[in-house]
Amino acid sequence: MLGLCFVTMMVAVDQTVVGTALPTIVAELNGFELYAWVATSYLLTSVITVPIFGRLGDYYGRRKFVIASIIVFTGASVLCGMSQSMFQLVLARALQGVGGGMLVGTAFACIPDLFPDSHVRLRWQVLLSAAFGIANAVGPSLGGFLTQYAGWRSVFFVNVPIGSLSLWFVWRHLPLIRQMQAGKIRLDWPGALLVALGLGSLQLFVELLPAHGLGAPMLLLCLFSVVTVLALIWWEKRCPEPLLPFEMFRNRSLAALFMLSLLVGFVMFAILFYVPLLLQGGFGLNPQDAGLLITPLVVCITVGSITNARLVTRIPSPNYMLYAGLLLMILSCLGIVFMHQDTAIWLMVLYMIMGGLGLGFVMPNLTVFAQETAGRSHLGIATALLQSVRMIGGMLGTAIVGTLVTHYYIGGVRAAASGSQAAAWFKTLEDPQVLVNLSVQHDFLQQMQHAGMNGAALLEAARQSLVGAVHSGVALALLVAIIAFIWVRRVPPVRLSRGVKPSAPVGE
């Protein structure tokens, strides 16, 4: 459990420090058009690898895959820190996503292997939640501190000591447990390829649509994505060992939980990656202060998880916790939409707390409910699919919200610069690095002063455009959270069982 706690800390620290450092990374590497790709490249490769290794873990045991995933994730983190361009960073993040997908598909499914009784499992998951909370507590502040004083590259190198510790504990102490006898297994590589092509083309379509319009190339890309998804469904229904076992989607409870996981992933990643941009680029906070403001959001995910573990077994229906969590997420998104530079700090913190508690009430229950519904033989793949679907939601959330933010920001800057001599400076203003990078900002103001123009007014107009753009993106996340709240009605009542279910594991 200590080894798994360090694994959890590594993933959590990476998510939180990258979100805080991302505006500065984009400002230095000069690639705002690839802002969303730093997140979505990671999520895309994770989505493909999670179900593959979730299924392999059921057959071969999860220990060797957890060890391999730690090595890949840590090595890719070093490559991220050594990147010299946004394109290199995106590629390194994609490799990191492979390691992250292996981790999510195997490490988190080790918990029900070790503790089959769901009540006992909920108590032990508090330890995992505590590790997650420690990482989340220090992650945003650490990301802001390191970015400001040691450079953004250091936020990726933080994973090296954590990865080394987790590798030592897992290598020494994690037992090999198999849920199914390993016979001759044929991996569904065509299914993995179709998932990659379908999701990758959909992501490209969402990202490129605002810049290229709905012309013939974009229509062809959209058609290719639709055909690939249909081919995936056709293939998975006929494959003897499918990557995505569609019989699980015919289970009413599992299907409803998968859909909720998709919607929650959309909202969570949209907030995690664009609220730091709002605070730094829109409100002018430095990375350290922005990290401190984000900290209540991620810390309260853990507080919510621990509170949920105490409450969910004592209330008449565990489903009530889903309603409570999603209501808090709705209120948080609503607060962020109306948050401006003059909003009181305590109110900003309150919005972050509500969002964190909401996620803490929802995410653990989705996992435990899915594990209860799926049974022992499908435990690994059910856990992996739930995480995969959440990552797909996160990928769509960052891509679609990123598209909205880019579109509205550039539109706002053009409106502010049109009809004046400032139009010549549009190329500088359209990249928000001028709002985040102090040296670029200083050079811009000096150049505007030499030209006899009011650079401060233009920067303020750009800031207002960015604030409005992020508000529009979070408003979309708010709509998705409302849909998720309504969707909870489709989840059948869940009863948390006591004792160990049949089909005992084999192995050590």
Salt bridges, closest charged atoms under 4 A:
ASP14 OD2 - ARG93 NH1 3.02
ASP58 OD2 - ARG55 NH1 3.89
ASP58 OD1 - ARG62 NH2 2.98
ASP113 OD2 - ARG62 NE 2.68
ASP117 OD1 - ARG498 NE 3.46
GLU247 OE2 - HIS378 NE2 3.96
GLU430 OE2 - LYS427 NZ 3.39
